[in-house]
Amino acid sequence: MLRERTALMRDYLQPWLVWALLSAAFAALTAILAKLGVAAVNPDFATFVRTVVIVAAAALMLFVSGSWQAPATIPARTWLFLVLSGLATGASWLCYFRALKLGEAARVAPIDKLSVVLVAIFAALFLGERLAPANWLGVALIFGGVLLVAWRP
């Protein structure tokens, strides 16, 4: 019985899943802390402060883990996609903080999570990833859930 439980935990607690759950928890904290933090400042300034903190934290992580990589070793195509990803992240953060400034966190955050639906669609269209019908049903349910959580009668 213990062996079965251990195998079950090993199956469900894959390293990627643990990191993804931590990401979700920190994203939830981000929404609450950002809503409190943006109350008395311009949302663009709040995004700038957040970005500076993230840059410092990422630099510290590189230093502590010894993960620095010489920029010259990174292929140009990788640079292109990392820069475009950074621009998309910045645009997302600017929009998110502005939405938090103007709206309720409990409504803004679920709508922000429509990104899950869009990732599934974009991954299928642009990356050739295939989702099973049950997966698409899950995507549709996420979409429906977002609408139900964000909608106020």
N, C-alpha and C positions, 0 to 999 in steps of 0.2 A: 504494500500500500504506500509506504514512504517513497519507494522507488518510483511508483506511478505519479505521485504528487511532484516529486523532483523533476521528472521528465515533463510533466505538464507545465510546471513553472518555467523550465528551461525553454519549452516551446513558446510560451507566451511572453517571457521576459527576455526576448532577443535584445541585444545591445541597441539596435536601431529603434526598437519600441520604447525602451527606457528613455533614450534621448528625445524621442518624439513626445512622450508624455511630459518630460521635463520642459520641453519647448512650449507645450500647451499651457502648462502651469505658469511659466514665466510670461507667456503672452497674455494670460488672464491678469496677472499682476501688472503688466505693462499698461493695460487698459485702465485699471483702477488708479494706479499711481500717476499715469499721464493725465487722466481727468482731473485729479486733485492738483497736479502741477501746472496745468495749462490755465487754471482758473484766473490767475492774476497777471498773465503775460500774453504777448502775441504768440499765436501758435507756431509761426515760422521761427521765432526766437527759441521757443520750447524745443522745436525739432533740432535746432542748431546745438543747444545744450546737450540734448540726448545724443546727438552724433559725436560730439567731443568726448563724452563719457564712454561711448562705445569704442571709439578709436583708442582711447587710453586703455580700456580694458582688453581690447584685442592685442595691443602692443605688449601689455603685461603678460598676457597668455603666451604670446610668441616667445617672449624672453624667458619665462619660467619653464616652458616646455621644450625650449631649444628648437622650435619648429620654423625658425626663419629660413626663408628660401631666397637665394639670390635672384633678383628680378630678371637678370639676363637669361636665366635658365627656363623661364616661362615662355612657351610658344606664343606668337602674336595672336593666333586665334583664341587662345585661352585668355589673354589680356583683353581682347575685344569683348568676349562674353562676360568677363568679370566686371569690366567697366560699364557695360550695358546693364548688367544686373545691379550694380551700385546705383546707377541713375534711376532704374526702376524702383529700387528700395527707397531712395531719397524722395522720389515722387510719391510713393505710397505713404511714407512717413509724414510728408507735408500735408497730404490729403487727410490722413488719419487724425493728425493733431487738430487740423481745422474742423473736421467733423466732430471730434470730441469737445472742442471749444463751443460748438454750436448746438450739439445734441447730447442726449443721454448716453452714457457709456453702455448701458444694457441694450440699447438699440444700435449704437454705432458698431460695437464689437461684432455682433452677429452678422451684420451686413459686410463687414470687413472679411468675415470668414467665407463669404462667397468666393474668395480666392481658391478655396478647396474645389469648388465646382469648376471654376475657370481652369485650374491646373489640370484637372482630369480631361477637360475638353482640349486644352492646348497640348497636353502630352499625347493625346490620341492623334490630333491633327498634325503636329509639328515633329514629334519624336517617334511616332509610329507605335506608341505603346497601346496595348490592347487590354481593354477591360471586359470582363465577363458580364453577361446581363445582370447578374446579382450585384456586381460592382456599380453598374450604371443606375440600378435601382437605388443603391445607397447614395449615389451622387444626387439623384432626384429627391430623395428624402432629406438630404442636407439642404438642398435648395428650398424645399418646402418648410423645413425647420427654421431656416433663416427668416423666411417670410413670416412665419407664425410668431417668432420671438421678437422681431423688429416691428411688427404691425401693432398699432394701438387703436382699438375700436373707439 
